[in-house]
Amino acid sequence: MRGYLIDELCSSDIKKINTFLDENAIRSNLDQLYWVIIPEDLLSGIQFEHRDCQPHAVAIELGEDWVKLEFLVRSMENMQCTCPGYCTKQQQDFIINFAVGMLEQLDIIT
């Protein structure tokens, strides 16, 4: 799986990230897994056309001392469709900017 990994975080940083994600992402049914919605203007052509599959999102997973943002865009409505796929360059930039902005806002130094 392609993604963006931030590791070697202390437990207090993980707690801050967990709180941030509770406020700025969608918590999944699984512990320590969140969804960040890809803005409509960043969807690929097929993702934009597939209105019934929207919203599209990427997963963020928290570990004991790491956070991973996946570069796989999934449909939140239909996992069997052809519209999920790896990020476009613009979607990848959005995810990285989300991560960097989160770290800056939380004053986490890596």
Secondary structure, DSSP 4 states (H G I P E B T S, - for coil): --EEEE-S--HHHHHHHHHHHHHHSEE-SSTTEEEEEPPGGG--HHHHH-GGG--EEEEEEE-SS-EEEESEEEESS-TTSS--EEPPHHHHHHHHHHHHHHHHHTT---
